[in-house]
Every structure is written in structure tokens, then in C-alpha cells.
Amino acid sequence: ENENISFVGLSYLDETEKNKKINDMKQNNEVFSKKKNELSKTVQSSLEPVRNDCKNELNQNTTSNFSEPNPENMYNSIEDDVARQYEAIPFNVFSESHNTHGGSKAKLDSDYDYEEMYYDESNQQTKEPNEGPLNSSLQENELVEFQAFGNTYYGILRWRGCVPEKDFELAGIELDDLNPYLVTTNGTFNGRQLFKCSNGKAYFVKLSSCKPDSRFQGSAQQSKSHSKSQSVSGFHPPPNKLGDKYIGNMKGIQGHINSCYMDATLFAMFAFNSTFDFMLYQKSCKDDFGDNVQKCLHLNIVNPLRLNGFVEQPSIMELRKCLDNIGEIAGFLDKEKDPEEFLTILLEKVLKVEPFMTLRTHNQEDIGVYLYQIIADINPLNPQPSIQYLMELSFISNKSQLLKVPSVMMIQVPRFGLNKIFNRIQITPTLDLSPFLLDVQHFCIICGNSSSCYCKNCVCEFGWNNVYTYLCQKCSNIVHSHNKRQNHELVELSFFSSNVSEPFVPNTKAFTTMELFAVVCIKTSHYVSFVKCGEGDEASWVFFDSMADRHGDHDGYNIPKVIEVPKLKDFLMASPLDISNIKKEEEYALRLYEDASLCFYRNMQMSMYT
């Protein structure tokens, strides 16, 4: 190694002096190597008896103690961490063939403590097991903590067991966050893949150095023992900004036995939004069932969610028991259901809330609805449509119009059971109601004069973004005089006119515009939600999963998780946005556009009157 060194610092010496210096350094290096080898032999001979005893004991227990990787944990995390360019494996976990100490052999396993791989030599700490519960009780997928460099780190125990190279039990931790001060991998140890996670988030320590995560011991013990539901009285408005109270593990609503449809829906409705708060205080419930559900929803779910950022699973189970006792639909305690079914029972049968929307059909009949189901066929010219496009197309197909601007709209995305009709749908951040709102004055798309009809087919001919192609009588005659457009279907606006002297012309676009504030998504029968915290274009968005992880097996509990997604608002506000070019690395954006099931829109002006 020394023969290849370039002695730039000796360039001022003549050739004779330089050679002499080099020879002296080589001789010193040979003496040092000789002393080093002698010292190594002495240490090895003194530790040989202890090493043999450890090897014998290890060989006897290798068959029973060696733990193979758990295939259930060989997964790829949804989190889109920035991948590192290398796997940072400590130098002393390599085999002897990777020795970096020149002619000397690699250290024996008994020559160093495993913690030395990760601690600075200058860091003189007492290496005693952390105080806390016995480590033998720790299970895979449990939240744990450990000490390193004088700091406390948190993560999930993804793997525990013995490896042939060590005579103690190891713990493979998936860290909560990337940390440049810890030597991390992607779940590999000594060339073996023990579990999988994002690169730079796997850390291996002695199992005796770990203990259960102290941050969640209260919630974990309560969840494990199935305690009574928590109750918080009073009025608590939704938070208008994010903080540590609302972000991380054990945040949001804790899922339990197929409750994800209910967890995701309630989190979307109440976590950061007050549009549905009137349901918690109205006096229209005239029976005991309605009162019990209203109190449970208000005191045991909404208030703890907003005040503490966390709702334990017994509170959700109590609400499910109340709904199951009503008897309208069986299976609320343990069966899979969908948000639409849950909302229909809750709003119409139990709380007896007035319908949010009123539709006027082609036969002049007014129908109140809680959720609007989009009914639209696939248009080959627009294979990845927007919510705005599908809403207009659906109103045209049904020959109906919206009677008035609602305070909130819940829109069901077109699906065929669990199967998607559209591969991707552009979720628009705003929804303009004026094209299908009754008694709103419309104007010709060509000349700007008052419109008397709209054409259902011209959008395909001219490529206009509007599904409702409003035309005045003069422009309509000119446009449809062409042979290719003579068969277009025209709809007279007078067909929907009501008994009013003059149509309503809104002064501002905001009056007829709805703002997106939540989206419930489904993938492989599991529901999650994206929710907006605050108002306006710059408000933050979060991703919520009530069953993001799990502690234990049959007697364990689910770990809910809330994650801030800063890039999501950039996708929503991009105009125009080509959703066909979204990369796979943007997992949250893909999940929003591919798995959307139920969209929530609100009108803040109308919310003041509910």
C-alpha cells in the first residue's frame, strides 16, 4: 500500500534525501506490522479458551436459535424516501476476505462489542441494557426505541434473531426517519437480506438495547387490553395547521377488524373540517338509537381526534355496536362494508340529516340525495377524464340539474364493484357547478350572448373542454348546418326552467365553485384517505391509514399512521396536468388518481347557513 503513495509533501528534498525518508518510513512500517502481529497472537491465545466455549455453546444452539427472515416483513414501504447511492454496511461486519487491515487477520467475534460498530470510540458510555420491560417480550412489528450517540431513536422491530457470526440476539429496526449519524442499510446484514425497507432506514443493534416505544405505552396498553372508549366533552374546532400532535404513528383513528371503511370516512369528514359539525349538535334525532350514535360520534371520536390527534379502537367499536343494534344492515361489528353504505345508514336512518343536494329530473321531480353517483360511459377521446368532466357528462346523461348550491358534495367515482372503470381520474381541486346548476344564466361559447341551448356532441367535434357546449340560437344554426353535425343532439334550456321571472346570474365565480377537501381511496379492499388541513391552495395535505402497521398477532392491535404529503398540492394545482405521465416514484399521487373512490367538496359560503 505504501509503495503507491505519492509524497507530494517531500518534493522540496533532493532525490537522495527523499529515498532515505521513504526507506525509513518503510522500516518503521515493518516494525509496526511485526509488533501488531505479535500483539494479535497474544490476544488470540489469551481469549482462545473463552472463544472455544462460546463457539461450542453457539454450535449447540445454532439449529434452534438461528432465525430466518420473516417473509411477511419482506415488503417495500409505501414511503417514497430518497434512495441512497450505496448500502452503508459497517466495515467490521464483512467476512475476512474483505479485511482492510493489510496483512493482519480480521478481528475475532469476541474481540469487540457489537455496539462498537455504531459508537464513536471517543463516546464513553456505560453499555448496560436499557431499563424497561424484558426484551424477550418484544415482538416483530412492535414499536421500539434505543439509545445511540446519547440520543433516543425510534422505529419498528422488523426482525429479531441470531446469526452465525454473533453470540447474542440481534434486532433489525426500521427507523422512523432517515438519520445521517447512524450506519444504516436496506435490511441487509453481512450480505444477507433479513428484512426489506427503504434504503437507509434499517439499523441493527443488540436486542437487549431495545425496549418498547415509551411514547405509545399508554395507547398500546389500552388498545391491547380493549379498554373502554375515551370520552371528551365540550366543543373542539378542527385544527387549521399540522403539528407533531397530528403527524406520525399512532395518530388518527385506530382500525380494528375491517373498520378501515369507517375510519377513512370519519377522518375525512371531521379531522380538519367543520362542514359536517352540524350533525353533532342538531336535535332532529327523536329516538334513543340516534341520540346514542350522535353522542358516541361527538364525544368519543370527533373530540378526541381533534384534541389529542388519536382515537382508540374501542371508540370505533362502540359506534359500530350502536349501528349494528339498529338492525337496518347486519355485520357492522366484523364485516367489510363500503363508505357509501355506512354514510347512508348514518345520515338517513340514524341522524336523519336533511339531504345535502337536491336534483331536478327531466320530469320536473325534485329528489334529495346525500351522495351523488357519477354515471358516465368511457369516451375514447378522453380516457383519463377529470371529475369536472364526469360530473357534467353524468348530469347530461341523466337529464337532470342541480337545484341549488350545496354546502357539501360527496361524489362517488365510477366503479364496477371493486373494479375501476377508468384507469386514472384527474381529481380537480375545484368543481364548477354552473354548467348543471338550475336557473343560472349561461352564455354562448362562441359569441358570448345569452345561450338558449347546449349541444351534447360538439365537445367531441371542436375539442372544447366544456362538456356542456352552450350556444345561442344563431351560432347553433351555423354550427349545425354542416353535414357532419346535423345529427347532433340539442337540449333546450327552457326544458329545465322553473317558475321564476328571470334566471339567476351569480356575481362571483366563488359562489358556484366547490373546494376539494378530502378523498377516500380503495385498493385491494382496503380504504385510506387524503385530507386537506386548512383552506386555500397552500393548505397542507395528509395521508391517513388506520391499519398502516400492526403489533402482535391475534391478540395484538393495529397502528394507524398520518403522513404529510407536501407534493400532493403541487399535483392538484398543476394546470394542465397530464396524469398519464406521473412516475411510479410518486406513490401518493398515483394512489390518489388511480384509487379514488369518494370525493368530498365544500362551499365555505354556503357552510355558514347549515
KOLPA-914836 format. One record per residue (C-alpha): z, x, y. Coordinates in steps of 0.2 Angstrom, whole numbers. Layout:
    pz    px    py
     Z     X     Y
...
% end
This chain:
    pz    px    py
     0     0     0
     4    14    12
   -12    23     9
   -21     9    18
   -10     9    34
   -19    13    50
    -7    24    60
   -13    19    77
     3    25    85
     0    43    79
   -16    45    87
    -9    57   101
    -5    70    87
   -17    83    81
   -23    82    63
   -11    94    55
     4    86    63
    -2    69    58
    -5    74    40
    13    81    40
    20    65    46
    11    55    33
    17    66    19
    35    65    25
    34    46    25
    26    45     8
    40    57     1
    53    45     9
    45    30     1
    45    38   -16
    64    42   -14
    67    25    -8
    57    17   -23
    67    28   -35
    84    23   -28
    78     5   -28
    73     6   -47
    90    14   -51
    99     1   -42
    89   -13   -50
    93    -6   -68
   111    -5   -64
   112   -23   -58
   102   -29   -73
   113   -20   -85
   129   -27   -77
   123   -45   -77
   115   -44   -94
   129   -52  -104
   131   -67   -91
   112   -69   -91
   111   -70  -110
   125   -83  -111
   116   -94   -98
    99   -92  -107
   107   -97  -124
   115  -112  -116
    99  -116  -107
    89  -115  -123
   100  -126  -132
    99  -140  -119
    81  -137  -114
    74  -151  -125
    86  -164  -119
    89  -159  -101
    71  -155   -96
    64  -169   -86
    46  -173   -85
    39  -180   -69
    41  -199   -67
    24  -207   -67
    30  -221   -57
    33  -209   -42
    16  -201   -44
     9  -210   -29
     1  -207   -12
    11  -213     3
     3  -225    15
     9  -215    30
    -6  -205    37
     3  -188    40
    -7  -174    47
   -11  -164    32
    -6  -145    32
   -19  -132    28
    -8  -124    15
     6  -128     2
    21  -119     9
    30  -113    -8
    44  -101    -6
    40   -83   -11
    53   -82   -24
    48   -97   -35
    32   -88   -40
    31   -80   -58
    32   -61   -60
    14   -60   -59
    15   -65   -41
    28   -51   -37
    27   -45   -19
    39   -31   -20
    27   -17   -25
    32    -8   -41
    49   -16   -44
    51   -32   -55
    54   -49   -48
    72   -54   -47
    81   -62   -61
    85   -80   -60
   104   -76   -60
   101   -63   -46
   101   -76   -32
   107   -93   -27
    93  -106   -26
    98  -111    -9
    94   -94    -3
    75   -99    -4
    78  -110    11
    93  -102    21
    91   -88    33
   101   -73    27
   110   -72    43
   116   -90    41
   133   -88    33
   138  -105    26
   150  -110    13
   139  -116    -2
   151  -129    -8
   145  -146   -14
   145  -159     0
   159  -171     0
   154  -189    -6
   150  -199   -22
   147  -189   -38
   129  -183   -38
   127  -189   -56
   126  -206   -49
   111  -203   -39
    95  -211   -45
    77  -209   -41
    71  -218   -26
    88  -218   -18
    91  -214     0
   100  -197     1
   105  -184    14
   108  -165    13
   113  -150    24
   102  -136    29
   102  -124    43
   118  -133    50
   108  -149    51
   108  -165    41
    91  -171    34
    87  -187    26
    74  -193    13
    71  -202    -3
    76  -194   -20
    59  -194   -29
    63  -183   -44
    79  -176   -52
    80  -165   -67
    80  -147   -75
    66  -134   -75
    65  -119   -87
    67  -107   -73
    84  -114   -67
   100  -117   -75
   105  -131   -63
    98  -148   -59
    86  -149   -45
    82  -164   -33
    65  -167   -26
    67  -175    -9
    53  -184     1
    58  -181    19
    58  -195    31
    49  -184    44
    39  -168    44
    50  -153    48
    43  -135    53
    60  -127    49
    60  -132    30
    49  -124    17
    40  -139    10
    26  -144    -2
    17  -159    -8
    29  -162   -23
    25  -146   -32
    37  -134   -39
    32  -117   -46
    15  -123   -49
    20  -140   -57
    17  -157   -49
    34  -165   -51
    30  -180   -39
    17  -184   -26
    19  -187    -7
    11  -182     9
     9  -163    11
    23  -155    20
    36  -168    15
    43  -163    -2
    59  -152    -2
    68  -146   -17
    87  -142   -17
   101  -142   -29
   106  -160   -34
   124  -155   -31
   119  -153   -12
   114  -171   -11
   124  -187    -8
   119  -205    -4
   112  -208    14
   128  -212    24
   118  -221    37
   115  -236    25
   130  -235    14
   136  -252    21
   120  -261    19
   117  -253     2
   134  -258    -5
   132  -276     2
   114  -278    -5
   119  -271   -22
   134  -282   -23
   125  -298   -17
   137  -302    -4
   137  -317     7
   124  -319    21
   128  -312    38
   130  -324    52
   128  -320    71
   131  -334    83
   125  -336   101
   108  -333   109
    99  -317   107
    82  -315   115
    69  -304   107
    69  -285   112
    55  -280   123
    54  -262   118
    56  -252   102
    71  -240    98
    80  -232    84
    88  -249    80
    72  -257    75
    62  -242    68
    64  -234    51
    71  -238    33
    82  -252    30
    75  -261    46
    68  -278    47
    71  -291    33
    76  -286    16
    65  -293     2
    71  -300   -14
    62  -307   -29
    45  -312   -22
    51  -316    -5
    38  -305     4
    28  -320    10
    43  -327    19
    49  -310    25
    32  -305    33
    30  -323    41
    48  -324    49
    47  -306    55
    30  -310    64
    37  -326    71
    54  -320    78
    56  -301    78
    49  -298    95
    43  -315   101
    51  -330   108
    37  -343   106
    45  -351    91
    63  -351    98
    62  -370   102
    63  -373    84
    80  -366    83
    88  -377    96
    78  -394    95
    88  -410    90
    74  -418    80
    82  -414    63
    90  -430    58
    96  -426    41
   108  -413    33
    94  -403    25
    86  -400    42
   102  -395    50
   107  -383    36
    90  -374    37
    90  -373    56
   107  -366    56
   103  -353    42
    87  -348    51
    95  -346    68
   112  -338    64
   108  -329    48
    91  -322    51
    84  -323    69
   100  -317    77
   104  -303    65
    86  -297    66
    86  -296    85
   104  -290    87
   105  -277    73
    87  -274    68
    91  -279    50
    93  -294    39
   101  -293    22
    93  -301     7
   107  -314     4
   102  -322    21
    84  -325    15
    90  -331    -2
   101  -344     7
    86  -350    16
    76  -351     0
    90  -361    -8
    90  -373     6
    71  -376     5
    72  -377   -14
    86  -391   -13
    74  -402    -3
    63  -404   -18
    46  -405   -10
    40  -390   -19
    48  -381   -33
    50  -362   -35
    57  -356   -18
    70  -346   -27
    59  -335   -38
    41  -340   -37
    26  -332   -27
    20  -343   -13
     9  -341     2
    14  -341    21
     4  -357    24
    14  -367    10
    30  -360    17
    26  -365    35
    20  -382    31
    37  -386    22
    47  -378    36
    39  -386    51
    33  -403    45
    45  -408    31
    61  -399    36
    62  -396    55
    50  -410    59
    42  -400    73
    28  -408    83
    10  -401    78
     5  -386    89
   -13  -391    90
   -22  -407    92
   -40  -409    86
   -53  -422    91
   -65  -426    77
   -83  -432    78
   -77  -450    75
   -65  -449    90
   -50  -447    80
   -35  -436    85
   -27  -425    72
   -12  -414    74
   -11  -398    64
     1  -383    63
   -11  -371    56
   -30  -370    59
   -40  -365    43
   -56  -357    48
   -71  -364    38
   -87  -354    41
  -101  -348    30
  -107  -330    29
  -120  -326    42
  -131  -311    36
  -134  -306    54
  -115  -304    57
  -107  -298    40
   -91  -292    49
   -88  -306    62
   -74  -307    74
   -60  -321    75
   -68  -327    91
   -85  -329    82
   -77  -338    67
   -67  -350    77
   -82  -356    87
   -93  -357    71
   -79  -367    62
   -77  -379    76
   -96  -382    76
   -97  -384    58
   -83  -397    58
   -90  -406    74
   -73  -405    82
   -65  -399    98
   -48  -394   104
   -39  -407   114
   -28  -396   125
   -22  -378   126
    -8  -375   114
     7  -363   117
     4  -355   100
   -10  -355    87
    -8  -349    69
   -26  -346    62
   -30  -344    43
   -43  -331    40
   -56  -337    27
   -52  -333    10
   -55  -339    -8
   -38  -339   -16
   -33  -321   -16
   -51  -315   -14
   -59  -311     3
   -75  -319     9
   -78  -306    22
   -75  -288    18
   -69  -284    36
   -65  -296    50
   -63  -290    68
   -46  -296    74
   -49  -299    93
   -34  -296   104
   -38  -311   114
   -45  -328   110
   -55  -338   122
   -53  -357   119
   -65  -363   132
   -80  -364   121
   -72  -378   110
   -59  -385   122
   -62  -403   126
   -66  -408   144
   -69  -390   150
   -84  -388   161
   -97  -377   153
  -112  -368   161
  -129  -364   156
  -130  -346   148
  -147  -344   157
  -147  -351   174
  -128  -354   177
  -130  -373   181
  -119  -386   173
  -123  -387   154
  -127  -404   146
  -128  -397   128
  -127  -382   116
  -138  -376   103
  -131  -371    86
  -146  -359    82
  -150  -350    97
  -137  -337    94
  -147  -330    80
  -163  -331    90
  -158  -321   105
  -143  -311    98
  -131  -319   111
  -113  -315   107
  -108  -333   110
  -109  -345    95
  -109  -359   107
  -126  -357   117
  -123  -369   132
  -139  -374   140
  -144  -386   154
  -157  -399   151
  -171  -389   160
  -168  -372   151
  -165  -381   134
  -183  -389   136
  -191  -372   140
  -181  -363   126
  -185  -375   113
  -203  -378   117
  -208  -363   106
  -214  -367    89
  -200  -356    80
  -186  -365    89
  -192  -383    89
  -181  -387    74
  -165  -380    82
  -150  -392    81
  -144  -398    99
  -127  -406   102
  -125  -416   117
  -108  -413   126
  -107  -431   131
  -103  -434   112
   -86  -427   114
   -82  -433   132
   -66  -443   134
   -62  -457   146
   -60  -446   162
   -69  -447   178
   -73  -428   180
   -71  -413   167
   -58  -401   170
   -63  -384   177
   -50  -370   174
   -46  -359   189
   -42  -344   179
   -48  -337   163
   -29  -334   158
   -26  -352   156
   -38  -354   141
   -35  -337   134
   -23  -334   119
   -15  -317   116
   -13  -310    99
     5  -305    94
     6  -304    75
    -5  -303    60
     1  -306    42
    -9  -297    29
   -10  -298    10
   -16  -285    -3
   -13  -287   -22
    -2  -302   -19
    10  -293    -8
    12  -298    11
    16  -287    25
    14  -290    44
     9  -281    60
    19  -287    75
    17  -284    94
    33  -279   104
    31  -285   121
    17  -292   132
     1  -285   138
   -12  -272   132
     0  -257   132
    13  -265   121
    18  -256   105
    13  -262    88
    24  -260    72
    20  -262    53
    33  -271    43
    35  -271    24
    51  -280    17
    48  -270     0
    42  -253     5
    53  -245    -7
    67  -248   -20
    84  -241   -25
    88  -243   -43
    80  -254   -57
    85  -271   -62
   102  -270   -53
    95  -261   -38
    89  -268   -21
    73  -266   -10
    72  -255     5
    62  -263    20
    54  -252    32
    47  -254    50
    35  -241    57
    27  -240    74
     8  -238    74
     3  -231    91
   -15  -230    87
   -17  -249    82
   -18  -255   101
   -32  -242   104
   -42  -251    90
   -38  -268    96
   -43  -264   114
   -59  -255   110
   -74  -264   116
   -86  -264   107
   -78  -259    91
   -88  -255    76
   -76  -259    62
   -88  -253    49
   -86  -235    54
   -67  -235    53
   -62  -219    42
   -51  -220    27
   -38  -210    36
   -34  -224    47
   -25  -233    34
   -16  -246    45
   -32  -251    55
   -41  -253    38
   -26  -264    32
   -27  -275    47
   -46  -278    47
   -48  -279    28
   -32  -288    23
   -29  -301    37
   -23  -317    31
   -14  -326    45
   -16  -323    64
    -4  -328    77
   -10  -331    95
     1  -337   110
    -2  -343   128
    13  -337   139
     9  -350   152
    10  -365   140
    25  -357   131
    35  -362   147
    33  -380   143
    38  -380   125
% end
